[in-house]
Amino acid sequence: MIFIKVNTQLLPLKMCFFFMFACFGPMVGFLPTIAKQLGYSLTTYGASMTFMSVVSTILVPLSGVIVDKFRIKKTLFLVVILGMGVVALLFLFVPKAPLDLAITELKCDAKTTSMTVFNENNNLQTTNNITHYTVANHNSSDDLITCKLNCQYAELCGEGYKINNLKNQSDLSDLWMKTINDIENQNKYNQIDLTLMPKDVEQTEQIANSYIFQVLSVQINGTQILSPTCQCNLKTFCHITNCSNQKIIDVATSTTYRGNVLTLYQFWIFFTLVATFWACCTIASTIINPICLDTLGEKSAEDFGKQKCWGSIGWGGFSIFIGWLVDVFSFNKKDKDYSPVFYSTILITAFNFGVVKQIKVVETNKSEGRWKNMCGLFTKYYMISFCVWSIFNTLFHTIVTHFLFWYMEDLVAANNDPSQRAWLKTLQGLAQGIQCFGGEIPFFFWSGWIIRKMGYGNCMALVLAAMAVRMYLYTVIWNPVWIIAIELLNGVSYALGYSVKMSYAKMLAPPDTLNTIIGFIGFFDCIGESIGSLVGGYLFDTYGGVWSFRFFSYMSLLMCSITILTNYFGLTKESTTLKDNAESTNMDLKITNNNADKKI
């Protein structure tokens, strides 16, 4: 019979990791796509997350100093846990950015009439004199498409043009000028009906960010013109307000707000809630690590990953489940319904609040030489090299965290596969689940053994090498399903790196300064995160995902080479405790083998 021994002292800590990261996973993972659906660009999102990183840069060391000085670690932890639930509730009421309709150009010449739809906002302005265009249904034919356009007033032929009363039955010039005269004389609006063939939707000509549709007929005030042409060229700009074909509506709808978001109250509501949630997450993550390390004591390097892996279970498990729920709740809806993300965060926060109250927290003892010892530590060469490594490690991880899901949506859009889009959130949730279950959990569990065998310096180089391979593989796939396999590398590129960072900080920290040291390590992490958010947002928005991921892949490979040289010249401090443990383990094995030989 198999008996499972459970350390009841560490059980609340494991549950806290589980619940806390179950809140983080869906919220942080889907935040970029939530921002995209609300109408914000990659540049806007990247700049916003840069500010979040600046806030974190201040809060991380500050929270470490506060809990070391005032010994309120548990109280502050409870406050930020509760804050995450409150913010998640308020997220349910965040409004969308006001999105303008895409500019549509109506153009008519001696050969044909066409309608060009631009899928990005332009700076064109319409006048107060507006003519209504309608692409209307054509009698009994189901093969024709109808759309309604709201267009700019335009003089096409000048004042000297004489109306010929439609002697040429395909000439739109006469009907257009007559309509303009009626508007001026009678001050009333008129409707113009345009009819499009569906083959123009499937085989439309695409130039840059525009789509060109051929107009089959025009109808104004009951007068219809088939295959319309113009004696003198017509060019005016419109907005499509309605259409019977969903593809044309999708093309004609601007999905990103291109104006100044700083003037939008909708943006400030979204920004404030994200900043508050990010601050709570940052402080909670900063406090839980020293709580765990203090509880583990001398076994922190060996067993920290075993506790942290429960956070990965929560992150991965709920990312898969909530991603599936979002797709289910969004069935037959144009936009994704992210309410399961927010409701789950509220519920889990309530459970976590009760768990945190059961954790026994060891508060910091007062020490007179604490600040002097800590300041001297940051002048050491091995601490400087460690901080530089931490900055770049976090920078590369930030690129994946903030922009991978956005990149997956671009891949789905490029493939134009409706089935992929219908279950995209489930796929993204699976990607996070594989990150955790297939990558993080094994490496968190075995991180102590890996660090003992390889040493801190070699592990740091291995982490950067794995990240370089991971980001490069993103650029050579065409189906987002392959990302699930690539995310297995998250175990080396993130979980091992995180365990190295925490146990290395524990080893270097002078007595009674662990919270402060981890806070300042978090300060350098925030620098990497802010750089990654700002630079990543600009590069992904300007050059696209493939070029950007390759750029950061090469940069990670370069930093890996520098780390190897740093280790070679002895600029990384290795723990004597780990060496002693390794020698002790080898000695125990030898003794065991000798005893076995004697028994045999």
N, C-alpha and C positions, 0 to 999 in steps of 0.2 A: 504493500500500500504506500502511495506517495503522499508525503506530508509537505505542505507549503508553509514555510516560516515567514511570517509577516512582521516587520518591525513597526509596531504601533506608533512609536515616536515619530517615524518618518512618513506615516500614512497621510496625515493632514497636509504635509508639505507636497507629497505627490499629487494629491487631489487639487491643491491650490494651483500647481503648475498646469494640471489638466484643464481646470475650469478657466483659468486666466487666458491660456492660449487658445482655448475653444472660442473665447470672445474675440481675441485678436485675429485669428485665421480668416473667417469670412469677411470681417470688416476691412482689414488691411488688404486682403487679397482682391476683393471686388471693388475697393475704393477707386482705382483708376477707371474702371468701366462705368461705375456710378457717375463719376465726374464727366465722362464722355457722354453718357445719356442725358445728363443735365445740360449739356451744350457747351462744355469748355474744351479748349484745344489742349494738345500735348504741352505746348509752351506754357499755357496758363497753369496747367496741373503741375508741371515741373517746377515753375516759379513758386507756386503755393507750397509744394513739399519742401522747397529750399527754405522757406520761412519756417516751416514746421521744424526743420533740422536746426535752424538758428535758435528757436525756442528750446529745443531739446539740449542744444549746446549750453544754454544757461541753466536749465533745470537739472540736468544730470549731476554736474559737480555740486550745484547748490543743494540739492536734496541730500547728497552724501554728507556734505558739511553739516547740514541741519540735524540729521539723525545722529551724527557722531557727537555733536555739541549738546543738543537738548534731549537726546535719548527718547525720541517719539516715533521710533521706527514703525511700530505696529499701528499707532493712531493714524499716521500719514498713509500707511498702506491701505487701511480701511476706507479712508476718505477717497482715494483715487479709484479704488475698486467700485465704490458706489457711484462715482462720477462717470465711469464708463457706461453704466446702465442708464443714467439720466440722459446722457448725450445720445445714446442709441434710440431712446424714446423720441427725442426731439428731431432726429433724422427723418422720421416718418412724415414730417411736415415741411421738408425743404422744397422750395419751388424751383421750377426749371428756369433757365435763362431765356429771355425773349429772343426767339430765333426768327430772323427775317427770311422771307421767301427768296429762293434763288432767282437771279436775274435771267429773264428769257428774252432773247432777241428775235423779233419778227422781221424777216428780210424778204423783199420781193424785187425781182428784176425781170428782164425781158424773156428769160427762159423758165424760171420757176419761182415758187414761194416756199421758204423754209422757216422753220422755227428752231432756234438754237438755245439750249438750256445750259447755263453755267451753274455748276454745283458748288460754287463758293461765292460768298458775298462780294460784290463789287462796289465801287464808290459812285455809281451812277445814281442820279436823283431824278425822280419823276416830278412833273409840274402839277399844279392844281387842276389843270384841265385834263380829265382822264376819260378815256374811251374803254368800254368793256368789251372784251373779246370772249367768245365762248366756242370751244371745240365741242360741238353738239352731236347727239346720236343721229344717225342717218337712216330714217325710215325703219324698215324691217330688217336690215342687215346686222347680224351680230358680229361681223368681222371688223366693224369700224369702231373707232375710239372717239370719245368726246372729252374735251377739256374746256375749262373756263379761264380766260386770261383777263387780267386787269392791266391795261397798257398806257403808256405815255402818249400824250398828245403830240402829233408830228405833222409838219407841213412837208409834203414830199415833192411837190412839183413847182412850188413858188407861186407868186401872185399872178403871173402872166398865163398860167395854165387854163385852158378852156375845157370845160366838161363836154364830152361827146355823147353823153347819155347812153353809154354802154353799147356803142356800135360794135365793138369787139367784145364778144360774149365772155372771153377769158381775161379781159383786162380789169385788174383790181383798182387801177388808178382813178377811174371815174367814180367808182363806188366809194372809195376812200375819201376823195375830195368832197363829194356830195355829203358824206357823213359829217365831215368837219364843218362844212357850211351850215348844216342843220344844227350842230351843237352850238355854233356861234350865234345863229339867228334865233334859235328856239330855246337855247340854254337847257338842253335835256341830254340825258345819257342814252346811248345806243348800244346794242349788243351785236357782236360779230361772231358767227359760228365758224369754227375751223374743224375739219375732219381729217384724221390721220389713219393711215393703214397700219395694221398690227405688225406687218413685216418691218416697218420702220423702227419698231421698238426692239425687235430681235436683232436686226441687222443695221442698226443706226450707226452712222459715222461718228467716231469719237476722236476729237482733237484736243489734246491737253486735258483741261478740266471742263470741257464742253461736249454736249451731245446734240447732233443735228438731225431733226426730223423733217421729212418732206410733207408739205401740206397738200392734201388732195382737193379740198374745196373750201370756199369761204362763203359765209352767208351773213348778210347785213340787212336788218329790217325786212326779213322775209325774202330778200333777193339772194339767190345762190349763184356762186361762180365756181365752175368746175375747172380743175387744173389752172389756178389763177396765175397770171403774170402781170407785170407792170410796165407801161410805156416809159415812165420815169421812176427811177429806183426808190423804193420805200425801205426805210430802216427805222424801227422804233423798239422801245424796250418795255417789257411787261413782267408781270408776276402771274404764275399759274395758281389760281385759287381753288380749282376743283378739276378732277379728271377721272374718267371711268377706268383708266388703266393704272394699277398700283405701281408699276415700274416707273411710269412717267412721274407719278407723285413722289416716289423715292428719290428720283434724280433731281426733281425740281425743289425738293425740300432741303434747306440748309441745316445741317446737323450740328454745326459749330458756330458759336457766337464769335464774330471777328472784330467786334467793336472794343471799346475800352471797358473791360469788366469792372474796373474800379468805380464806375458810375452806377453799377447795378446793385440794388439792395439784395437781390437774389444771391449774388456772388458772396456778399458779406455774411449772409446767414450761413451759407455752405462753408465758407472759410472759417468762421468763428467756431462752428461745431467741430470741424476737422481739427482745428488747432487745439480745442479743449480735449477732444478724444486722444489726440496724439500726445498731449502733455500728460494725461492720465496714464497712457500706455508706457510712456518713457519713464515716469517716476515708479510705476509698478514694477517694470522690468529691472530698474536700478536697485530697488529695495529687495526684491525676491532673491536675487543672486547672493548678496552677503548673508541674508537669513539662512539660505541653504548651506553656504560655506561654513558659517559659524556653527550650524547644527551638526555638520559632518565632522568638524574638527580636523584632526590630522589626516583623515581619509578623504579630504576634499578633492585632491587631484584624481584619486582612484574612483570615487563614487559620485562626483558631481554630475557626470553625464548620465548616470543611471537615474537620477532624480529628474534631470532636465528632459529626458526622453518622454516623460509623461506629458510634458508640454507639447511635444511633437505629436503624441497620440491625440490630444485634444484638438490641435491645429488641423492635422490631416483628416481625422475622422469627421469633424464638423464641417470642414471645407467640402468634403465629398457630399455629405448629407444635405447641407444648405444649398450647395450648387444644384443638386437634383431638385430640391424644393423650389428654387427660383425658376427652373425650367418648367416644372409642373404648374406653378402659379401663373406662369407667363404664357401658357398654351393659348394659341389663337389671339395673342395680343401683339401689337406692333412693337411696344417697348417691353423690356424685361421688368418684372415685378420683384424688387429687392426687399420687400417687407419681411420675408423669412429671415433675412440677415439681421434686421434690427430687432425683431421679436425674440429671436434666439439669444441675442446678446443681453437683452433685458432679463430673460429667464435665467440664463447661466450666471449672470452677475448676482442674482438673489441667492443662488446656491453657494457661490464663491464667498460671498460676504459672511455666511455662516461658517464656512470652512476656515477662513482666515482667523476668525475669533478663537478657534481651537488651537492655533499654532502657538507654540511656546517660543517667544522671541528673546534672544540674548542681546540685551542692550550693551552699548559700548562703555567700557570703563574710562574714567578720566585719566589722562596721561600728560604730564608736564612737557615732555620732549616730543610730543606727537608731531607738531608742525615742523619742527626743526629736522626731524628724521625724514619726513615726507618731502620737504623741499630739496634735501640733499639727494633723494632718490632720483628726482627728475633731471639731475645733472649727470647721471651715470650714462655711459655710452650704450649699455644694453637696454636701458629704459627708453632712450631716444629712438633707437632702432625699432623697438617694440611698438612705440607710438606711431611711427611712420608706417609700419606694417599694418597696424590696426586701422589707420586712415584709409589705406588703399583696399584692404580686405572688405571694409564696410562699404566703400564706394562701389566696388564691383557687385556686391550683394544687393545694394540699393538699385542698381540698374535692372537686375533681374526682378526684384520685388515690384518695382513701380511700372515697368514697361513690358514685361513678358506677356501679360494678359492682353494688353493693347495690341501687341504684335500678333498674338493668336487671332484676334478679331480681324486684323488686316489680312491674315492668311485665309481665313474663312471667306472674307469679302472677295478676295482675289480668285478663290476657287468657285465662287458663285454656286455653292451647294446648299439648298434650303435645309436639308436634313442636318448638316453640320451646324448651321445657325440655330436650329430648333433646340439642339442639345449642347450648345456651346458652353453654358454655365456648368453643366454636369462635367464636361470635358475639362474645364478649368479647375473645377473642384477635384477631379481625379488627379490632375497634375499636381495640385497641392498635397493630395493624399499620398501620392507616390513620393513626393519630396520628403514627407514625414515617415511613412511606414517603410518604404523601400530604401530610403537614404538616411534620414536623421536618426531614427530609433536605433538601428544597428550600430551606427558610429557613435552616438551618444553613450550607448551601453558599453562599447569596447574602447572608448576614447582613452580611458586611463591606461589600458594595456598598450595601446598604440603609442601614446606619449612616452610611456616607460621604455618601450623598445626602440623608438626612433629618436626621441629627444625633442625638445621644443622647437629648435631651429629647423630641423628637417621637416617637422609637421607643418610649420609655417610655409615653407617652400611648396610642400605637397598641396596645401590648400589653394594657393594661387595657381598652380599648374592645373588642378582640376577645374577651377573656374574658367581658365583660358579655354580648355577643351570644351567645356559646357557651352559657353557663349558662341564659340565657333560652330558647334553642331547646330545651333538654332538657325544659322544662315544657310545651311545646305539642304534643309528639308522643305518640302512643298505642302505636306499634309500636317496640320497641327497635332494629329494623333501621335506622331513620332515624338512630340515633346514629352509625353508621358515616360517614354524610355530614357530620354535624356535627363529627366529630373532625378534619376537614381544617383547622379553625381552630386546631388545636393548634400548627401551624407558627408562626402569629403570636403566639398567647397564651403559648407556652412557649419554642419554639426561638429566636425572635428576642429574647425577654426574657432568656434565659440567655446568649446571645452578647453582648448589651448589658451585662449584669452583669459578665461576666468581662473583656471588653475595657475597660470603664470603670474597673474596679478596677486593671487593669494600667496604665492611663493615670495614675491618681491615686497609685499606690503610690510612695513614696520608694525610693531605691536599697536593695537587699538586704532589702526588707520584703514582697515579694510574697506569700510563703506566709502571713505573719502577717496581712496585710491581707485576703486571701481567707478566712482563718480567721475574722476578725472580721465580714466580710460574711456568712459562713455562720452566725455567731452570731445576726445579725438575721433571717436566713432561718429559723432554728430557732424564734425567737420567733413568727414568722408561722405556722409549721407547728404549734406547740403550741396557739396560739389557734384555728387552723382545726380541729384535731383535736377539741379539747374542745367548742368552741361548735357545730361542725358535728355532732358525735355527738349532742349534746343536742337540737338543732333537728330533725335528721332523725328521731330517735326519737320526739320529741314532736309535731311538726307535719307530718311526712312530707316526701318528696322534692320535690314540686312547690313547696310554699311555701318550703322552704329554698333551693332553687336560685334562685328568683326574688329572695329576700331578698339573697343574695350577688351576684346579677346587678346589682341596683340599687346595692349598695354599691360594686361594681367601677366602675360608671358614674360614681358620685360621686367616687371617687378619680381616675378619668380626668380629670374636670373640674378637680380640684385640681391635678393634674400639668400640665395645660395652662396654668393660671394661674401655676404655679411657673416654667414655661418663659418665659411672657410677661414676668415680672418679672426674668428673668435669674438664677434661682437654680440653674441647671444649667450645669456647666462643659463646654464643647465642646473637643474636641481640635484644637489647631492643626496637628498632623500630618495629621489627616484633611482639614482644609481645604487644606493645602498639596498633599496627594496629589490632591485633587479638582481644584485649579487646574492642577497639573502634568499631570493626565490631559487636561483641556480644552485646555491648551496643546499637548500632543502631538498631539491630534486636529486642532487648527488647522494645525500644521506639516505633518502628514501630508496634510491636504486641500490646503494650498498647494503641496506638492510634487507632488501628483497633478495639480493644475491646470497646473503648469509642464510636466509630462510630456505632458499632453494638448495 
